[in-house]
Structure formats: structure tokens, C-alpha cells
Amino acid sequence: MNSDAAFVFALIGIAGAMMASNRVRFDLVAIIVVLALILSGTLTTDQALSGFGSPVVIMVAALLIIGEMLDRTGVAHSIGNLILKHGGTGENKLIVSLMIGAALLGCVMSSTAIVAIFIPIILRVAAETGMAQSRLLLPMSYAALISGMLTLIATPPNLVVSDSLSEAGYEPLGFFSFFPLGLVILIAAIFYISAVGKRLLPDRKEESEDSQAIPAHGRKSALTMLESYGLLDRFYLFEVIKNPERELGELFSGLDARIMARHRPSKKKANADAFVPEMTLLVGDRLLVVGDRANIDRLDALPEFRMIRQITEKIDEFEDSASIADVLVHPESKLVGNSVRGTGFRDVYGVDVVGVVRGDGIPENPFDLTLRSGDRLMITGASDKIDALTSRNHDFVVLNIPKEQLTAPIAKDKFATALAILATMVVLSVSGIVPVVAAVLIAATAAVLFRTLSADRAYRSIHWSSIVLVAGMLPLADALQRTGGADIVVEALFDVVGDSSPYLMMATLFLITAALGLVLSNTASAVLVAPIAITAAESLGVSPYPLAICVLIAASAAFSTPVSTPVVTLVVAPGGYRFADFLKVGIPLTFVVGVITVGLAPILFPL
């Protein structure tokens, strides 16, 4: 083994260790990989940065915009509601409907976004049917993963595998190239969950009814939600008794108390407004303030304010100006690793965090707490700011909005336009009139031109950390090829499995990809193993397509742990799942998917 190849293998190991530790952001790992390849001389600067100009990266960004369009216009929510409406109240019917809906919708949207959209819908259905949400959320997330096995654009690893084939001189995969295989896997997964997996799914209905549980979407009042966070004794009504001569920031300096809204009496009509830092206060204004008793007493001691009373019931004068939401911190959120205070919620999102729930506990001082994936936050602010959070599903999953505040999609009047754009993209991709990347870019551009969302919103919908991850990891596969590392891996594979059975090689590649997916992202796993699969096929003298398809399917078969992909991580807190739940249900499903893939791939893509 030459020194360059040894360096690349060491770099892969270090990157894998950093990702597995969950202490270093995946996108930062990708940047470190790029820098290491440049500084070591393994690749030139242009070669190491080539991933940022890859069609795969451009397509991933465009698909995120399309997913935002479907979410913002209500298409995704309408489809989800329609599925559940016809799913009946029986558990089996609901599970089947959810799995089919999540898988089919995931064909044209990010799997992570699908889960974020379906969680509140399932929570609402669980409340209405009396069914435990833990029985529904995991099957739905597994189906969202399987959606990556249905179409080319469903998940980034598919694009990586297709691009690897193209770079090796083969025809890229088509839009529906592996749809029959994915469909068989989806059907098998539905039968498995209905017949076997259902018995392994936890039934934590009793646990979900305690005071710390995540409430069903839209079924709880604001006061009930605040009570679940232990916040009912933290809201107070104040009156301004002296015009403040100092800036509000100076007045509240060192106080962990926040003004939520201001109510100003008027001869014509009293009105209430959500608080903003630029707001002026006058004598007679009534303020809705949140904070613990010690900080409230300090505020009451200031000459400008007088506490009227503590609030333990709904007060109509603030109902339209102070909205709340119960949100979950997304596994890929930029909030992870930062404190509430350090993030500057009001500046970034226009809202305030007033409470945090972690597991079954309520931290005493939430503002200096370092946030983790799965933490729940109680957010308060203006209604339009709360509504805007629903579109930031790479930072938050909105679990619950009080039944008093449920709102319609932001751009519901563009529903038909969004459907037309989506249909056009699929037709262009399938027909081959234009390349798939062009079809996706046309759809993303049309989404802005036809005002389904603004250009600013389109840019904000792009999850840049995912873009950096894909772009930064792609050159690692190039380095593996250029240094001879891929040939070394292939030789090792032949030493282990021999060269007589392509089926055994496919099974081995499936296992390697699935195993890597437990510690690396599924995109990184596909980046590394796809070129190896193509080289192995060429050494065997067979078509590379069935081996590449095994890698593609295995990259999406991350069923066995709750940390391998955000698609399953997102359901951990809402479902109250434990690590063992994923092992019990996911390992057998991975085995079933592997057997089907190795058996059918050579039939659909002859060796």
C-alpha cells in the first residue's frame, strides 16, 4: 500500500470517528476532509473543490427548494391529510396508509421534510383515535427512508451512485430505473410491519399521557401546553407607570424576563402587539411578561413598572398578539451545540424561547443550556413569526400549535400551481427531453417565477450544511480512486468472498454500505462504496449496475439505529422510542431488504 492510499484510508477513519462521535458537525467534517486532501497534496485544489460544482450538489439544492414549495403551498400537508382520512381508525389501515403516503410523497421531496410534515399529523390522529403515537411514527419514518429507493431524485445517495456510473463511462440511472425494486421493498416492508414488526413496536400510550409528553398537534389549549412545560407560574401582567427614560435593552440588562406583548388602551379601540425591541412604552401600557419569580420581583422593583397580577388563565386582550408553539430541535439544526441565549432567538427568528424540556425533565435555567438534538422548546412571539417556523423544518419540527392558533398554509392559493410545476418536472425527467438536473432546476426556477415562494425564501430553504457535506465528501471518492485505494479494497473483497459469485459480492457490498451508514451519513457511505462496487464489477467481468444498485439501496436502509439519519432521529422524542426499539424492528427489516435487493437486482439489471 502506497503512502497516499494509506493517508486516504486514515482520513476516512478519522472522518468516520468524528461523525460517529456526534461531537463534530457533519459539514465541518467535510470541510476538514477537503482541507486535508489539499494540504497533503493528495488532490490539487481544483480537484478537492470540484464537488462544489457537481451536478449532484446543484440538484440537491434545487430539490430542497421544490420541497419547500410543496410544503408552503399546502400540497404536502393535503396529501398527508388525505391519506390519513382514508386510512380509517384501525391500526393496520393507518400504518399501511402512512407508509404508502410517506414513501410516495418522498419520491419528490426530502425524506427528512416528509417526516417533519407527518409528525404533527400523526400526533393529531393519535389523539383523535386514542392510539399510541409510538405505533405509527416509526413505520412512517421507515417508509420515508424507503422512498429513497423509488426514484433517482428521492435522496442524495442515489444521485451520487448515478454520478459515479457516469464518471466511470456508463449511462447514468434514469428517473424510475430502480422503481420496481423499491416498490417490491416497500410492499415487503409494509407486510413485515403489519405481520411481524407491529408486535415489536412499543405501545407507550400511558407514558405519552404524562405531563411531560409531547401533546397531540392542535388538540391542546395554550394553557395546557404551558403547563406541560411548567410555565404557568411564569407569566405576569405588568403596567407601565412611568415613561422609560432608558433603552429597554438597558432596563432588562441582566434580567431573565421577557416582554411578550404590549396592550395599549385607546379611546377608539385598544390594541395589542407582539413585542419587538424597537417598541416604545408609554404610561398606561399593559405588558405580558414571562420570567421566574426572582426576576419578576427585580422588574417590579424598577420605578417604570408595576406588577398587576400573575396570569393563570387565558386573557383575551393578548390572544391575537402572543402566539406560542411547541417545537423539536432538528438533528441537523444549527442550534445544536449552542445555548438559547447565545443563539439570539429574537434576532434570528423573531421569537423567544421561554421553556425547554429535555427527556422527562425541565431544566431550571433554559437560557444558558447547550441545546441538543431532540430538545423541545416552547416558543412565543407574533403569529406570523410562529407560522414562519413551520417552513424552517431543518431547524425545527413544529410539534404542536394550540388549537386556538391553527392556521392555513401560507401560500394556499398557489396549490394548483405547485402541482403543475411538480408534474412538469416529473414528465421532463422521465421523458428524457432534458437531463434530470435540468428538469429539477426548471422546476425550482418556476417555483420562484410563479410566486409559490419568494427568492429569499427559496435560498433559506436550502440546507447549506447538507450541501457542504455532499460537496466536501465527493472528492474523497476521487482520492480513493487516484491513490489506488479503491483497487486495494476490491482486492481485499476478492480475498474474502472470492471471484466466483457476483451474488456474494453484492451481498458483501450491501453489508459494507449498510454498516458504514451506522457511523457515516448515508451520502458519505454511497460516495465511498459506489466506486468500489463499479471497480469490483469490472474485475468480475459483469455489469456494474446490479452492484451499484445494491449500494444505492443499502445507503437508504438505515433502519437499525436512531442516530444514523435525521429521518429516524426526528421520531425518537415524539414517539418516546428507546435505542432497543430500533434494533428490534430495524435489524430484521434490513435483512429483508438485503435479501430482496441481492435477489432482484440482477434480474432487473442483468449481470
C-alpha distance (Angstrom), angle and dihedral (degrees) to the residues before:
residue distance angle dihedral
M1 . . .
N2 3.81 . .
S3 3.79 121.8 .
D4 3.84 94.2 -109.5
A5 3.81 92.0 54.8
A6 3.82 90.5 45.9
F7 3.81 89.1 52.4
V8 3.82 92.0 51.3
F9 3.81 91.7 50.0
A10 3.80 90.2 48.6
L11 3.80 90.0 49.0
I12 3.82 90.7 51.2
G13 3.80 89.8 50.9
I14 3.80 93.3 48.7
A15 3.82 91.9 46.9
G16 3.79 90.3 49.0
A17 3.81 91.8 49.3
M18 3.81 91.6 50.4
M19 3.79 92.1 49.1
A20 3.80 93.0 45.5
S21 3.81 91.0 50.9
N22 3.82 91.5 60.7
R23 3.81 86.2 -146.3
V24 3.80 96.1 104.2
R25 3.79 124.0 54.6
F26 3.80 113.4 -112.4
D27 3.80 92.8 -127.0
L28 3.80 90.6 52.5
V29 3.81 89.1 51.5
A30 3.82 88.3 53.8
I31 3.82 91.5 52.1
I32 3.81 90.1 49.0
V33 3.82 89.0 51.9
V34 3.82 91.6 51.8
L35 3.82 92.0 48.4
A36 3.80 92.1 47.3
L37 3.81 91.7 51.9
I38 3.82 91.0 50.3
L39 3.81 98.6 42.8
S40 3.80 93.1 45.7
G41 3.79 91.9 51.5
T42 3.81 90.8 -124.1
L43 3.81 89.5 126.6
T44 3.77 132.2 13.6
T45 3.79 117.7 -110.2
D46 3.82 91.0 -103.8
Q47 3.80 91.8 50.0
A48 3.81 93.7 47.1
L49 3.81 92.1 49.3
S50 3.80 95.6 41.7
G51 3.80 91.5 99.4
F52 3.80 91.2 70.9
G53 3.81 89.2 64.3
S54 3.79 95.3 43.2
P55 3.82 118.7 125.7
V56 3.81 86.5 -130.2
V57 3.80 91.5 62.9
I58 3.82 92.9 45.8
M59 3.80 90.7 50.0
V60 3.80 93.7 49.1
A61 3.82 90.4 53.1
A62 3.82 92.4 48.0
L63 3.80 92.1 48.4
L64 3.80 90.5 54.1
I65 3.82 88.5 55.6
I66 3.81 90.6 50.4
G67 3.80 90.5 49.8
E68 3.80 89.6 51.5
M69 3.81 89.5 51.3
L70 3.82 91.8 52.7
D71 3.79 91.2 47.9
R72 3.81 96.4 44.3
T73 3.81 95.0 48.4
G74 3.80 93.3 48.5
V75 3.82 95.7 -113.9
A76 3.79 94.3 122.1
H77 3.81 94.3 44.5
S78 3.82 92.2 46.3
I79 3.78 91.6 52.0
G80 3.79 90.4 48.0
N81 3.79 92.6 49.2
L82 3.81 91.5 46.0
I83 3.78 91.2 52.6
L84 3.76 93.0 50.3
K85 3.79 93.0 43.5
H86 3.80 90.3 60.1
G87 3.78 93.4 38.9
G88 3.77 93.2 81.6
T89 3.79 123.0 -148.6
G90 3.81 98.2 -74.4
E91 3.78 115.3 108.1
N92 3.81 95.5 -130.2
K93 3.80 93.7 49.6
L94 3.78 91.8 47.2
I95 3.80 92.8 49.4
V96 3.81 92.3 48.7
S97 3.81 92.3 46.4
L98 3.79 92.0 47.7
M99 3.78 94.2 48.3
I100 3.80 94.1 47.7
G101 3.80 92.3 45.5
A102 3.80 95.9 46.7
A103 3.80 92.1 46.5
L104 3.81 96.2 47.8
L105 3.80 94.6 43.0
G106 3.79 88.6 47.9
C107 3.81 89.5 60.8
V108 3.80 89.1 80.2
M109 3.82 102.8 21.4
S110 3.78 137.9 57.2
S111 3.81 110.1 -83.3
T112 3.80 89.2 -135.6
A113 3.81 90.7 54.3
I114 3.82 90.0 49.7
V115 3.80 91.1 56.2
A116 3.81 91.4 46.3
I117 3.82 89.9 52.6
F118 3.81 95.9 45.2
I119 3.82 98.3 46.7
P120 3.84 96.7 75.6
I121 3.81 90.8 41.1
I122 3.81 91.1 54.0
L123 3.80 92.1 45.4
R124 3.79 89.4 54.7
V125 3.81 92.7 47.5
A126 3.81 91.1 47.9
A127 3.80 89.8 54.5
E128 3.80 92.9 47.6
T129 3.81 95.6 46.9
G130 3.79 98.6 35.8
M131 3.80 88.9 -124.3
A132 3.81 121.6 142.1
Q133 3.80 110.1 -104.4
S134 3.82 88.9 -142.5
R135 3.83 87.4 70.9
L136 3.81 92.8 58.7
L137 3.79 110.5 31.4
L138 3.81 99.4 64.5
P139 3.83 96.0 50.1
M140 3.81 88.7 48.4
S141 3.82 92.4 52.1
Y142 3.82 91.2 48.0
A143 3.80 89.8 52.4
A144 3.80 89.7 50.3
L145 3.81 87.8 55.5
I146 3.80 90.5 49.0
S147 3.81 89.3 53.7
G148 3.80 84.6 73.5
M149 3.80 87.6 66.2
L150 3.81 94.8 57.2
T151 3.82 109.5 62.6
L152 3.78 137.7 18.0
I153 3.81 95.1 -115.5
A154 3.81 97.3 44.4
T155 3.81 96.0 95.5
P156 3.84 136.6 5.3
P157 3.86 95.9 -114.6
N158 3.82 88.8 64.6
L159 3.80 90.1 56.2
V160 3.81 90.2 46.9
V161 3.82 92.7 53.3
S162 3.82 92.1 46.3
D163 3.80 90.4 48.8
S164 3.82 90.6 50.0
L165 3.81 90.2 54.2
S166 3.79 90.8 48.6
E167 3.82 92.9 49.6
A168 3.81 89.8 50.5
G169 3.82 90.0 56.6
Y170 3.81 99.2 -98.7
E171 3.78 130.2 120.6
P172 3.82 111.9 -89.1
L173 3.79 119.6 -116.7
G174 3.79 118.4 -88.4
F175 3.80 127.0 -123.9
F176 3.84 93.8 -96.5
S177 3.84 98.7 21.1
F178 3.80 95.1 124.9
F179 3.82 99.0 23.4
P180 3.87 93.6 112.0
L181 3.81 90.7 55.1
G182 3.80 92.2 45.9
L183 3.80 91.0 48.0
V184 3.81 91.6 53.4
I185 3.81 89.1 49.3
L186 3.82 91.0 49.4
I187 3.82 91.6 50.8
A188 3.80 90.8 46.8
A189 3.81 91.1 48.7
I190 3.80 91.3 50.9
F191 3.81 90.9 50.8
Y192 3.80 91.0 45.7
I193 3.82 93.7 51.0
S194 3.82 92.4 43.4
A195 3.81 95.6 47.2
V196 3.81 106.1 28.0
G197 3.78 113.1 0.8
K198 3.80 92.2 55.9
R199 3.79 89.2 65.7
L200 3.79 90.1 52.7
L201 3.81 95.7 47.8
P202 3.80 113.7 102.9
D203 3.79 120.1 -114.7
R204 3.78 103.1 -148.3
K205 3.76 98.0 160.2
E206 3.79 92.9 129.6
E207 3.80 92.2 50.7
S208 3.79 91.4 48.5
E209 3.78 91.0 59.0
D210 3.80 96.8 61.2
S211 3.77 123.0 104.1
Q212 3.80 94.9 -96.2
A213 3.79 97.0 49.6
I214 3.75 124.3 112.8
P215 3.80 106.8 -100.5
A216 3.76 123.8 -131.3
H217 3.77 113.2 -91.1
G218 3.75 114.1 -92.0
R219 3.79 94.7 -5.1
K220 3.80 99.5 96.8
S221 3.76 129.8 72.5
A222 3.78 120.6 -124.6
L223 3.80 91.2 -106.9
T224 3.81 91.9 52.1
M225 3.80 90.5 50.5
L226 3.79 91.9 49.8
E227 3.79 89.9 49.1
S228 3.85 90.5 55.0
Y229 3.81 87.6 58.6
G230 3.79 93.6 45.6
L231 3.80 89.6 -115.4
L232 3.79 103.6 124.1
D233 3.79 91.7 97.4
R234 3.83 93.7 50.1
F235 3.83 101.2 68.6
Y236 3.79 120.1 91.0
L237 3.78 139.0 174.2
F238 3.81 115.9 -130.0
E239 3.80 133.8 -177.5
V240 3.80 126.0 -147.7
I241 3.81 106.0 -126.0
K242 3.80 98.4 171.2
N243 3.81 130.2 32.8
P244 3.83 105.5 -107.5
E245 3.79 112.7 -115.6
R246 3.80 92.8 -170.5
E247 3.82 130.3 65.8
L248 3.78 112.9 -91.1
G249 3.79 90.2 -121.3
E250 3.79 88.7 59.0
L251 3.80 92.7 44.9
F252 3.81 92.1 52.8
S253 3.80 95.5 39.0
G254 3.80 109.3 136.1
L255 3.80 92.5 7.2
D256 3.79 121.1 119.6
A257 3.79 90.0 -152.8
R258 3.78 125.2 107.6
I259 3.80 134.3 -160.8
M260 3.79 107.7 -129.5
A261 3.80 100.3 -178.3
R262 3.80 143.2 -9.7
H263 3.81 124.8 -135.4
R264 3.80 114.3 -161.6
P265 3.81 118.1 -166.3
S266 3.80 114.5 -134.5
K267 3.80 136.8 -177.8
K268 3.80 89.3 -128.1
K269 3.76 103.4 38.1
A270 3.77 132.1 -25.4
N271 3.76 112.7 -124.2
A272 3.78 136.4 -169.3
D273 3.80 126.6 -149.8
A274 3.78 132.6 -170.3
F275 3.77 108.7 -108.4
V276 3.81 121.0 -99.9
P277 3.82 124.6 179.4
E278 3.82 92.1 -113.0
M279 3.79 92.8 56.1
T280 3.82 117.6 121.2
L281 3.77 123.0 -137.8
L282 3.80 125.3 -145.3
V283 3.78 133.9 -174.6
G284 3.80 109.3 -79.7
D285 3.80 96.3 30.0
R286 3.80 113.7 134.7
L287 3.78 116.8 -142.5
L288 3.80 132.7 -157.5
V289 3.82 104.4 -144.3
V290 3.82 130.8 -177.4
G291 3.81 125.1 -159.1
D292 3.79 143.8 106.6
R293 3.79 119.6 -74.6
A294 3.82 95.2 -100.8
N295 3.80 93.0 55.5
I296 3.81 92.0 41.4
D297 3.81 89.5 55.1
R298 3.81 90.2 50.7
L299 3.80 89.9 51.3
D300 3.80 91.0 47.8
A301 3.81 89.1 54.0
L302 3.82 91.2 61.6
P303 3.83 112.7 98.9
E304 3.82 92.1 -129.6
F305 3.82 96.6 62.5
R306 3.79 140.7 50.0
M307 3.77 124.1 -167.5
I308 3.80 111.8 -129.9
R309 3.79 101.7 -175.8
Q310 3.77 147.1 -44.5
I311 3.82 115.1 -90.3
T312 3.81 118.1 -126.5
E313 3.79 99.3 153.1
K314 3.78 139.3 44.3
I315 3.80 114.4 -74.1
D316 3.79 112.6 -156.5
E317 3.79 96.5 -153.3
F318 3.83 91.1 70.1
E319 3.80 99.1 34.5
D320 3.83 96.0 102.2
S321 3.80 97.4 40.5
A322 3.82 107.2 43.9
S323 3.80 112.5 56.1
I324 3.78 126.2 175.2
A325 3.80 136.7 -159.3
D326 3.79 136.8 -171.6
V327 3.83 107.3 -135.7
L328 3.80 136.6 179.7
V329 3.80 121.5 -138.4
H330 3.81 107.4 -116.6
P331 3.85 115.9 -125.9
E332 3.82 89.7 -122.6
S333 3.80 95.3 42.2
K334 3.78 119.3 131.5
L335 3.81 85.6 -133.4
V336 3.81 91.8 73.3
G337 3.79 109.4 105.8
N338 3.81 93.8 17.4
S339 3.77 129.7 97.8
V340 3.78 124.4 -118.7
R341 3.79 90.5 -116.9
G342 3.81 94.5 45.6
T343 3.80 93.8 49.4
G344 3.79 93.8 61.6
F345 3.79 95.7 -137.7
R346 3.78 95.3 -174.6
D347 3.81 92.4 52.3
V348 3.82 96.0 43.1
Y349 3.81 102.3 36.4
G350 3.80 104.6 13.2
V351 3.82 90.6 -121.9
D352 3.79 138.1 94.5
V353 3.79 131.7 -126.8
V354 3.80 109.9 -133.7
G355 3.80 100.4 169.9
V356 3.79 144.3 14.5
V357 3.81 130.9 -155.4
R358 3.80 118.0 -164.1
G359 3.78 114.8 -173.9
D360 3.78 105.2 -48.0
G361 3.79 95.4 -25.6
I362 3.78 137.5 86.6
P363 3.83 111.5 -143.8
E364 3.79 113.7 -132.8
N365 3.81 95.5 -134.5
P366 3.82 108.6 31.3
F367 3.80 96.3 171.5
D368 3.82 97.4 71.6
L369 3.81 94.5 35.7
T370 3.82 115.3 120.1
L371 3.80 103.9 -123.9
R372 3.78 122.4 -125.9
S373 3.78 134.6 -166.0
G374 3.81 108.3 -83.2
D375 3.81 96.7 27.6
R376 3.80 113.4 137.4
L377 3.78 120.1 -136.1
M378 3.78 130.8 -162.8
I379 3.79 105.4 -140.7
T380 3.78 125.7 -166.4
G381 3.79 130.9 -175.0
A382 3.81 144.7 99.2
S383 3.81 116.2 -24.1
D384 3.81 94.2 -115.9
K385 3.82 90.7 51.7
I386 3.79 90.8 50.5
D387 3.81 90.0 48.8
A388 3.80 89.9 51.0
L389 3.82 90.2 58.5
T390 3.80 90.6 67.1
S391 3.81 89.7 68.3
R392 3.81 93.2 50.5
N393 3.80 92.8 75.8
H394 3.80 92.8 150.3
D395 3.80 89.2 64.6
F396 3.80 102.4 30.3
V397 3.76 141.6 15.9
V398 3.80 107.5 -149.7
L399 3.80 102.2 -136.9
N400 3.75 100.0 176.7
I401 3.78 140.9 8.1
P402 3.80 116.2 -176.0
K403 3.76 115.0 -98.3
E404 3.81 87.4 -116.1
Q405 3.80 91.1 62.8
L406 3.81 106.8 41.0
T407 3.82 109.1 139.1
A408 3.81 138.6 -169.6
P409 3.83 123.3 -109.2
I410 3.80 113.2 -70.9
A411 3.82 96.1 -119.7
K412 3.79 102.4 25.2
D413 3.83 91.7 147.2
K414 3.83 88.3 67.3
F415 3.81 93.4 57.3
A416 3.83 95.1 110.7
T417 3.80 91.9 42.5
A418 3.81 91.3 54.7
L419 3.80 91.3 49.8
A420 3.81 90.7 50.6
I421 3.81 92.0 50.0
L422 3.81 91.0 48.7
A423 3.82 92.7 48.8
T424 3.81 91.5 48.4
M425 3.80 91.3 51.9
V426 3.80 92.3 51.6
V427 3.83 93.1 46.9
L428 3.80 92.5 49.0
S429 3.80 91.8 47.2
V430 3.79 95.9 47.5
S431 3.82 96.7 41.8
G432 3.79 94.5 52.1
I433 3.81 91.8 -133.4
V434 3.80 86.9 134.5
P435 3.82 131.2 8.6
V436 3.80 115.0 -85.1
V437 3.80 92.1 -111.5
A438 3.81 89.7 54.5
A439 3.83 91.9 48.8
V440 3.80 90.9 52.3
L441 3.81 92.4 47.2
I442 3.81 90.7 49.2
A443 3.81 89.8 53.4
A444 3.81 93.1 47.4
T445 3.81 90.8 49.1
A446 3.81 92.0 46.9
A447 3.81 89.8 51.5
V448 3.81 88.6 63.2
L449 3.82 97.8 36.2
F450 3.80 91.9 53.2
R451 3.82 90.9 46.5
T452 3.78 98.8 -118.9
L453 3.79 82.9 137.2
S454 3.78 135.7 -4.1
A455 3.80 123.8 -102.2
D456 3.81 89.4 -112.3
R457 3.79 90.8 52.2
A458 3.81 89.9 48.3
Y459 3.80 91.6 54.8
R460 3.81 91.2 45.8
S461 3.81 90.6 52.2
I462 3.80 90.9 61.9
H463 3.78 109.2 96.6
W464 3.78 97.1 -140.6
S465 3.79 95.2 -170.2
S466 3.83 88.3 61.3
I467 3.81 90.0 49.1
V468 3.81 91.6 51.3
L469 3.82 90.6 47.0
V470 3.80 93.6 54.0
A471 3.81 94.6 41.3
G472 3.79 93.4 46.2
M473 3.80 96.5 48.2
L474 3.82 97.6 46.6
P475 3.85 94.2 75.2
L476 3.81 89.4 54.6
A477 3.80 89.5 69.7
D478 3.81 89.3 48.5
A479 3.80 89.5 52.1
L480 3.80 90.3 50.0
Q481 3.80 89.6 55.1
R482 3.81 97.5 43.1
T483 3.81 95.0 49.2
G484 3.81 94.2 46.5
G485 3.79 92.3 -111.8
A486 3.80 92.4 127.9
D487 3.82 90.6 55.0
I488 3.81 89.9 50.7
V489 3.81 91.2 53.3
V490 3.81 91.4 47.0
E491 3.81 91.3 50.7
A492 3.79 89.7 50.1
L493 3.79 89.8 50.4
F494 3.79 91.1 52.2
D495 3.80 90.1 48.9
V496 3.80 89.1 55.3
V497 3.82 103.8 37.3
G498 3.81 101.7 19.6
D499 3.79 127.0 -135.9
S500 3.78 100.7 -90.1
S501 3.80 101.2 84.3
P502 3.81 124.6 49.6
Y503 3.82 86.8 -174.8
L504 3.80 92.0 61.2
M505 3.81 89.3 47.7
M506 3.82 90.5 51.5
A507 3.80 91.5 49.8
T508 3.80 90.6 49.7
L509 3.80 92.5 49.2
F510 3.80 90.0 49.3
L511 3.81 91.2 51.9
I512 3.82 93.2 46.4
T513 3.80 92.8 49.9
A514 3.80 93.5 45.1
A515 3.82 91.1 47.3
L516 3.81 92.8 48.7
G517 3.80 87.9 50.1
L518 3.80 88.8 64.6
V519 3.81 91.5 66.0
L520 3.81 104.5 18.2
S521 3.78 128.4 49.0
N522 3.80 113.4 -92.1
T523 3.81 88.8 -113.9
A524 3.81 92.1 55.1
S525 3.82 90.3 47.6
A526 3.82 91.4 53.1
V527 3.82 91.2 46.1
L528 3.80 91.4 56.0
V529 3.80 102.6 38.5
A530 3.84 102.5 37.7
P531 3.84 95.1 72.0
I532 3.81 89.6 45.0
A533 3.81 90.3 53.1
I534 3.81 91.5 51.3
T535 3.82 92.1 48.5
A536 3.82 90.8 47.8
A537 3.80 91.1 51.5
E538 3.79 91.3 51.0
S539 3.81 90.3 50.0
L540 3.81 89.7 50.8
G541 3.80 90.9 47.1
V542 3.80 93.0 -123.9
S543 3.81 135.3 118.2
P544 3.82 112.5 -76.2
Y545 3.80 93.4 -142.9
P546 3.84 100.7 83.2
L547 3.82 91.0 46.5
A548 3.81 91.8 46.8
I549 3.81 90.2 48.6
C550 3.82 89.7 54.3
V551 3.81 88.4 56.3
L552 3.82 91.5 46.1
I553 3.81 93.9 51.6
A554 3.81 94.3 42.4
A555 3.80 91.0 52.7
S556 3.82 88.6 62.9
A557 3.82 95.1 42.0
A558 3.82 94.7 89.2
F559 3.81 95.1 138.3
S560 3.79 101.9 126.7
T561 3.81 106.5 72.2
P562 3.80 134.5 34.6
V563 3.82 93.4 -132.8
S564 3.80 102.7 52.0
T565 3.81 95.4 86.7
P566 3.83 136.9 4.0
V567 3.81 87.9 -121.5
V568 3.81 90.0 76.0
T569 3.82 98.3 24.3
L570 3.80 90.0 65.1
V571 3.81 93.8 64.0
V572 3.82 96.5 50.0
A573 3.81 97.3 88.1
P574 3.84 98.9 36.1
G575 3.81 91.1 48.1
G576 3.80 96.4 39.9
Y577 3.82 89.1 -128.9
R578 3.79 126.7 172.8
F579 3.79 128.2 -148.6
A580 3.81 91.2 -105.2
D581 3.82 91.4 58.2
F582 3.80 90.4 64.8
L583 3.80 92.8 46.8
K584 3.81 93.2 50.2
V585 3.80 95.7 47.7
G586 3.80 101.1 26.8
I587 3.81 105.5 48.4
P588 3.83 95.2 58.3
L589 3.82 90.0 45.2
T590 3.82 90.8 52.0
F591 3.81 89.0 51.9
V592 3.82 91.4 50.0
V593 3.83 91.3 49.5
G594 3.81 91.1 48.2
V595 3.82 93.8 51.7
I596 3.82 92.4 48.0
T597 3.80 92.3 47.3
V598 3.80 96.2 49.1
G599 3.80 90.4 44.7
L600 3.83 99.4 46.2
A601 3.81 104.6 30.6
P602 3.84 94.1 75.7
I603 3.83 90.0 48.2
L604 3.81 94.3 51.8
F605 3.83 92.2 37.3
P606 3.83 106.3 30.0
L607 3.78 116.9 -139.3
